[in-house]
Amino acid sequence: MILWRIILSTHAPGQADASDAIAMATATASEPKPMPMPKPAVDAKDFYGYLYEANKTPTKVLDALLRAIALYIINNVGDNQDQTLSPTKLAAFYKAVGGDYDRLFVNAPNESISFIWQVFGCQHTLQPTENDYEAPTVPSLTPRGFVRWQSIQILLEPEEHVPYIMFAVKNWGLKNPDTGEPFPKDISATAFPAAPDPDITAWHAACGEKLRKEATPKASPRPSFPSAADRMKDAYSHVPAPDSAGGSAARPRPVNLASDYFNHRPSFFTHVSPGGTAPRQKT
């Protein structure tokens, strides 16, 4: 109950009582509220630490950071009407942070991009095209898929991808999607690998060799879709584009992909070089 009603109900009306009540109410209302204690400054180096676990998977901090970047891309990069992590949105993202991945995300067909993400183990969906009568064919990463995709790119080419992440952290006001707390802007390059990870590079080469064997065209008496090699030739150099006079290659067998890079090893591809230059070979 409001203070003045309590006072009037417990005291007989009178000028003195009314004056006392007003004075009490005024004193109570004018008492200063204690100021909230300022939060201690966050040490960015301690906050981020090293952002990969021993098994090459992202730490919880890197996982949250990459999900924050994914949400920022969805809401703020490229076409705002496109609320997905589609190839066009990702092409716009890489340009916004200083890269150029048009070779993959603009020039490659949707089927090839989806195939790449499947092999990488990057969770994605198929979204509708502009034609409402067509089946959905536009591949789009989920935030979880973006975390895996981008964390792999950093391990393969930190010299190229670490500056992308540092730019996003410094300029985009990213907040942890789980807590709402802002990420410290002064992230250090020491939080990331300084050179391509040798284990991932070796794994990458072994998986590329396996993929080459699986993509070898085999004779088939019936017409088929373009081979995996043909679908991939404009994006990744580990898949050659052999002549397929004898028929098309079968799509590589589905793989049970898991989050751990080494317990379950999906087939893998060469890192996409930015711009129009030929992709670099991994040895």
C-alpha positions as CSV (number, residue, x, y, z in Angstrom):
1,M,0.0,0.0,0.0
2,I,1.2,3.5,-0.8
3,L,2.9,5.3,2.1
4,W,0.5,8.2,2.3
5,R,-2.5,5.8,2.6
6,I,-0.9,3.9,5.4
7,I,-0.3,7.1,7.4
8,L,-3.8,8.4,6.9
9,S,-5.4,5.1,7.9
10,T,-3.4,4.9,11.2
11,H,-3.5,8.5,12.4
12,A,-6.3,10.9,13.1
13,P,-6.5,13.7,10.5
14,G,-4.7,16.8,11.6
15,Q,-2.4,19.5,10.2
16,A,0.6,18.4,12.3
17,D,0.2,14.7,11.4
18,A,-0.2,15.6,7.7
19,S,2.9,17.7,7.8
20,D,4.9,14.9,9.5
21,A,3.7,12.4,7.0
22,I,4.7,14.6,4.1
23,A,8.2,15.1,5.7
24,M,8.6,11.4,6.2
25,A,7.6,10.6,2.6
26,T,9.9,13.3,1.2
27,A,12.9,12.1,3.3
28,T,12.3,8.5,2.2
29,A,12.0,9.4,-1.4
30,S,15.1,11.6,-1.4
31,E,17.5,9.2,0.1
32,P,20.2,8.5,-2.4
33,K,20.4,5.0,-3.8
34,P,23.8,3.2,-3.6
35,M,25.7,3.3,-6.8
36,P,26.3,-0.1,-8.4
37,M,29.9,-1.3,-8.1
38,P,31.8,-1.1,-11.4
39,K,32.8,-4.4,-12.9
40,P,36.5,-5.1,-12.8
41,A,38.3,-4.7,-16.1
42,V,38.6,-8.0,-18.0
43,D,42.1,-9.1,-18.9
44,A,41.6,-10.1,-22.5
45,K,44.6,-12.5,-22.5
46,D,43.3,-14.4,-19.5
47,F,39.7,-14.3,-20.9
48,Y,40.6,-15.9,-24.2
49,G,43.6,-18.0,-23.3
50,Y,44.5,-20.4,-26.1
51,L,41.4,-21.1,-28.1
52,Y,41.9,-24.8,-29.1
53,E,41.7,-27.9,-27.1
54,A,44.4,-30.6,-27.4
55,N,42.2,-32.6,-29.8
56,K,42.0,-29.5,-32.1
57,T,38.4,-28.7,-31.3
58,P,37.4,-25.2,-30.3
59,T,37.3,-24.2,-26.6
60,K,34.0,-23.1,-25.2
61,V,35.1,-19.5,-25.6
62,L,36.0,-19.9,-29.3
63,D,32.8,-21.8,-29.8
64,A,30.8,-19.0,-28.3
65,L,32.8,-16.4,-30.2
66,L,32.3,-18.0,-33.6
67,R,28.6,-18.4,-32.9
68,A,28.4,-14.7,-32.1
69,I,30.1,-14.0,-35.4
70,A,27.6,-16.3,-37.1
71,L,24.6,-14.4,-35.6
72,Y,26.2,-11.1,-36.5
73,I,26.5,-12.2,-40.2
74,I,22.9,-13.3,-40.2
75,N,21.6,-10.0,-38.9
76,N,24.0,-7.4,-40.1
77,V,26.1,-8.6,-43.1
78,G,24.9,-8.6,-46.7
79,D,21.2,-8.8,-47.5
80,N,19.2,-8.3,-44.3
81,Q,16.3,-10.1,-45.9
82,D,18.4,-13.3,-46.0
83,Q,18.4,-14.6,-42.4
84,T,20.6,-17.6,-43.1
85,L,24.3,-18.4,-43.4
86,S,23.9,-18.9,-47.2
87,P,26.9,-18.8,-49.6
88,T,26.1,-15.2,-50.6
89,K,26.1,-14.1,-46.9
90,L,29.4,-15.9,-46.3
91,A,30.9,-14.3,-49.4
92,A,29.8,-10.9,-48.0
93,F,31.3,-11.8,-44.6
94,Y,34.7,-12.6,-46.0
95,K,34.8,-9.4,-47.9
96,A,33.7,-7.5,-44.9
97,V,36.7,-8.8,-42.9
98,G,39.2,-8.3,-45.7
99,G,39.1,-11.6,-47.6
100,D,37.6,-12.8,-50.9
101,Y,36.0,-16.2,-51.1
102,D,33.9,-15.5,-54.2
103,R,35.7,-18.4,-55.9
104,L,33.8,-20.8,-53.6
105,F,30.7,-19.0,-52.4
106,V,29.8,-17.1,-55.5
107,N,31.2,-19.2,-58.4
108,A,30.7,-22.7,-57.1
109,P,27.3,-24.4,-57.6
110,N,25.1,-25.0,-54.6
111,E,25.5,-28.8,-54.9
112,S,29.3,-28.5,-54.7
113,I,29.1,-26.2,-51.6
114,S,26.7,-28.6,-49.9
115,F,29.0,-31.5,-50.7
116,I,32.0,-29.8,-49.3
117,W,30.2,-29.0,-46.0
118,Q,28.9,-32.6,-45.8
119,V,32.5,-33.9,-46.1
120,F,33.8,-31.4,-43.6
121,G,31.0,-32.3,-41.2
122,C,29.6,-28.8,-41.2
123,Q,25.9,-28.9,-40.2
124,H,23.8,-27.1,-42.8
125,T,20.3,-27.0,-44.3
126,L,18.9,-26.5,-47.8
127,Q,16.9,-23.3,-48.2
128,P,14.4,-22.4,-50.9
129,T,15.5,-20.7,-54.1
130,E,13.7,-17.7,-55.6
131,N,11.5,-20.0,-57.5
132,D,8.7,-21.2,-55.2
133,Y,8.1,-24.2,-57.4
134,E,11.6,-25.6,-57.0
135,A,12.8,-27.9,-54.3
136,P,15.1,-26.2,-51.7
137,T,18.7,-26.3,-52.9
138,V,20.5,-23.4,-51.4
139,P,22.9,-24.7,-48.7
140,S,23.1,-22.6,-45.5
141,L,25.3,-23.3,-42.5
142,T,23.7,-23.4,-39.0
143,P,25.7,-21.5,-36.3
144,R,27.0,-24.9,-35.2
145,G,28.1,-25.6,-38.8
146,F,29.8,-22.2,-39.0
147,V,31.8,-22.9,-35.8
148,R,33.2,-26.1,-37.3
149,W,33.8,-24.6,-40.8
150,Q,35.6,-21.5,-39.5
151,S,37.6,-23.4,-36.8
152,I,39.0,-25.7,-39.4
153,Q,39.9,-22.8,-41.7
154,I,41.9,-21.2,-38.8
155,L,43.8,-24.4,-38.2
156,L,44.6,-24.8,-41.9
157,E,45.5,-21.2,-42.6
158,P,45.9,-19.1,-39.4
159,E,48.0,-16.5,-41.2
160,E,44.9,-15.7,-43.4
161,H,42.0,-16.4,-41.0
162,V,43.2,-15.1,-37.7
163,P,43.1,-11.5,-38.9
164,Y,39.5,-12.0,-40.0
165,I,38.4,-13.0,-36.5
166,M,40.4,-10.3,-34.9
167,F,38.8,-7.7,-37.2
168,A,35.3,-9.0,-36.3
169,V,36.0,-8.9,-32.5
170,K,37.5,-5.4,-32.7
171,N,34.8,-3.8,-34.8
172,W,31.5,-5.6,-34.4
173,G,30.7,-5.4,-30.7
174,L,30.2,-9.1,-30.4
175,K,28.4,-10.5,-27.3
176,N,28.4,-14.0,-26.0
177,P,25.1,-15.6,-27.2
178,D,24.9,-17.6,-24.0
179,T,25.5,-14.8,-21.4
180,G,25.0,-11.6,-23.2
181,E,28.4,-10.4,-22.0
182,P,30.6,-8.5,-24.5
183,F,33.7,-10.1,-25.8
184,P,36.9,-8.1,-25.0
185,K,37.9,-6.3,-28.2
186,D,41.6,-6.6,-27.8
187,I,42.0,-10.3,-28.7
188,S,45.6,-11.3,-29.2
189,A,47.0,-13.4,-32.1
190,T,48.6,-15.6,-29.4
191,A,45.1,-17.0,-28.7
192,F,45.3,-18.7,-32.1
193,P,47.8,-21.1,-33.7
194,A,50.7,-19.2,-35.3
195,A,51.2,-21.8,-38.1
196,P,49.2,-24.4,-39.8
197,D,48.6,-27.3,-37.4
198,P,50.9,-30.2,-38.4
199,D,48.4,-32.9,-37.2
200,I,45.6,-31.3,-39.1
201,T,47.8,-30.8,-42.2
202,A,48.8,-34.5,-42.1
203,W,45.2,-35.6,-41.6
204,H,44.2,-33.3,-44.4
205,A,46.6,-34.8,-46.8
206,A,45.7,-38.4,-45.9
207,C,42.0,-37.6,-46.3
208,G,42.7,-35.9,-49.6
209,E,44.4,-39.0,-50.9
210,K,41.5,-41.2,-49.8
211,L,39.1,-38.8,-51.5
212,R,41.1,-39.0,-54.8
213,K,40.7,-42.7,-54.8
214,E,37.0,-42.6,-54.1
215,A,36.5,-40.0,-56.8
216,T,38.1,-42.0,-59.5
217,P,35.5,-42.5,-62.3
218,K,34.1,-46.0,-62.7
219,A,32.4,-47.5,-65.7
220,S,28.7,-47.4,-65.5
221,P,26.2,-48.5,-68.2
222,R,23.6,-45.9,-67.2
223,P,23.6,-42.1,-67.2
224,S,24.6,-40.5,-64.0
225,F,25.1,-37.1,-62.3
226,P,28.4,-35.3,-62.7
227,S,31.1,-36.9,-60.7
228,A,32.2,-35.6,-57.3
229,A,35.5,-34.6,-59.0
230,D,33.6,-32.5,-61.6
231,R,31.5,-30.9,-58.9
232,M,34.5,-29.9,-56.8
233,K,37.1,-28.9,-59.4
234,D,36.5,-25.2,-59.2
235,A,36.8,-25.1,-55.4
236,Y,39.3,-27.6,-54.1
237,S,42.5,-28.9,-55.6
238,H,42.5,-32.3,-53.9
239,V,39.7,-33.5,-56.2
240,P,41.1,-33.7,-59.8
241,A,38.8,-33.4,-62.8
242,P,39.7,-36.4,-64.9
243,D,38.1,-37.2,-68.2
244,S,35.0,-39.3,-67.6
245,A,34.7,-41.1,-70.9
246,G,34.0,-44.3,-69.1
247,G,31.2,-42.9,-66.9
248,S,30.8,-40.8,-63.9
249,A,32.2,-41.4,-60.4
250,A,29.9,-42.5,-57.6
251,R,29.5,-40.0,-54.8
252,P,31.8,-40.9,-51.9
253,R,30.2,-43.0,-49.3
254,P,28.3,-41.2,-46.5
255,V,30.5,-40.8,-43.4
256,N,29.4,-40.8,-39.8
257,L,30.9,-37.4,-38.9
258,A,31.6,-36.6,-35.2
259,S,32.9,-33.5,-33.5
260,D,36.3,-35.0,-32.7
261,Y,38.7,-34.6,-35.6
262,F,40.7,-37.7,-35.0
263,N,38.4,-40.4,-33.6
264,H,36.2,-40.1,-36.7
265,R,37.9,-38.8,-39.8
266,P,35.7,-37.5,-42.6
267,S,37.1,-37.0,-46.1
268,F,38.7,-33.6,-46.3
269,F,39.7,-31.0,-48.9
270,T,42.3,-28.5,-49.6
271,H,41.8,-25.0,-48.2
272,V,40.2,-22.6,-50.6
273,S,42.5,-19.8,-51.7
274,P,41.0,-16.4,-51.7
275,G,40.4,-14.4,-54.9
276,G,40.9,-15.8,-58.4
277,T,44.2,-17.4,-57.9
278,A,44.7,-21.1,-58.1
279,P,44.2,-23.0,-54.9
280,R,47.3,-23.9,-53.0
281,Q,48.3,-27.5,-52.7
282,K,48.6,-29.1,-49.3
283,T,51.6,-31.4,-49.0
